[in-house]
């Protein structure tokens, strides 16, 4: 397994729409393994393939492992689709491995149902609530070129993006 480089905003790749995975292969499973290793190393609770430069509809999440003294609960989702959202919303302070050290409150549906393929290519369906629902929606946004800052005011978003651009220029 390998730790992959994580793309950070304002890299234009993060604003692209990912394409569906047409076939689940050993290469797909290796990418999933590498994404989990990268996410845990960062450390984070979710990672979309586009964040590591792969324009495929694939994401990994684990809101338990590394956050608490509980065993990891890794979930890999290939071609995820939200099939239902609750009428009530929840607000979480979100961060992102592609926007390091920046956080903002984001309002999203509190519960969702999502269908996806697992790493063996089998169809799955899951109901999620709380932090897991937020994390899945956040990572699915990445697949459509949406960052969590796209859900906040333009003023806050522009401040965050300007800071990240300044850091990139200083690093190069």
N, C-alpha and C positions, 0 to 999 in steps of 0.2 A: 504494500500500500504506500501511498505517497500523499504528502501535504501539497495541495495545489495553491497557486497564487490567487488571491481574492482581488477582483477588480473593484476600484472605489470610484465614487462619484467625483467629478462629473464625467467619467468615461462614457462616451456615446453608446458603447455596447450595452450598457445597463438600461438604455431606453428602447432597445429592440424587442420585438415580439418573437418568442421562441416557437420553434416548430415541433409538431408531435413526434414522439418516438414511434417509428414504424414497426420495429421488431426489438423485442427484449433479448439481448445476447449476453455472452460472457463479458464483452466490452462494456455493456450497459451496467452489469453488476460490478465490474471493477471500478467504473466511474462512481457508482453509489458508495462503494467501500471507501474510495478516496475522498468523496465529499463528506462522509461521516468523520473520517480522520481529520480533515481540514476544519470542519465545524467544531469538533471537540477541542482541537488544538487552539482555535482562535481566542477564547472560547465563545461559542454561540449556541443557540437553541434551534436554529433553522438555517438552511442554505439552499438556494436555487442554483441549478446548473449554470445559468447565465452569469452568476456571480463569479464563477471560475472559468468563464470564457467559452462555455459550451451552450450553444443556442438550441437546447432541447427542453421539452416540457417535462422536467424531472426536478423533484425537490426532496430534501431530507429534513426531518424534524426530530427533536427529542427534548421535550420541555422538562423532563425529570432528570435524566442522567447529567452529571456534572453540576447540577444546580443544588441538589440535596444529597443527603446520605442514602439515597435509594438506588436500586439497580437501574441502569439505563433502559429506556423504552424507545429505541430507535424505530422510526417509521419512514420508509421510502415510498414515495408516490410518483408513479409514472403516468403522464397524461391526466392529471387530476382535473375534475370538473365539480364545481359546487352545484348540487341539485336542489338544495333548499336552504333558506336562511330564516332565522327567527325574526319576529316583528320587533323584538326589543334589542337594544344596543348595549354594548359595554365599551368602556374607555380604558385603554392600557397605555402606559408610557412605553413607547416602542423605540428600539434602537436597531441598528443594522450593521452587519459586518462590512457593508459597502459604504457606510457613512460613519466611520469609527468615531466613538466618543461623542456622538450627537444623539439627542433623545427628544421626543415630543409626544404629547398625548394624542392618540388617534382613536376615533370612534368607528367601531365596526359592529356587524351583527354579533350578538352574544353567543349564538349557537348556529352551527351549520351541519349539513350532511354533504359528504363528498364521495364521489366514486373515482376509482383510479385502478391502475394495474400495480401489482406488487412486483418485487424483483424476479419472481418466477413467471411473470406474465399473466398471472391469474387476476380476474376482476375482483375488486374489493369495494365495500361500501362502509363508511364510518360516519358516526355522529360525533361531533366534537363540540365542547363548550369551554368557556373560560379562556385561559392562556393558550391551550392547544388550538382552539378555534381561531384565536387572533393570530397565532404563529402560522397556521396553515394559510390563512387569508393573506398575510404579509408575504409569504413565500410565493403564493400563486400570483400576487400582484407583480412580482419580479418577472414571471413568465410572460406578462403582457407589457413589460417595459415601464411599470409603475413602481415608484419608490415611496416609502412611507411619508416622505416630505411632500409628496404630491397631494396628500390628504390634509395638510395644514395650511395656514395662511401664507400668501405669497411673500409677505415680509419676513416671516420666520424661515421659510424655505430658502429665500435668496440669501439670508444671513448665513445659514448653514452651508450652502453651496459655495458662497464666496470664501468662507473659511477653509473649506476642503480644497478649493482651487489654489488658494495661497499656500497651503501646506504642500501640495503637489509641486508647485513652482519652487519652493524652498528645498524640497528633497531632490530635485533634478539639477 
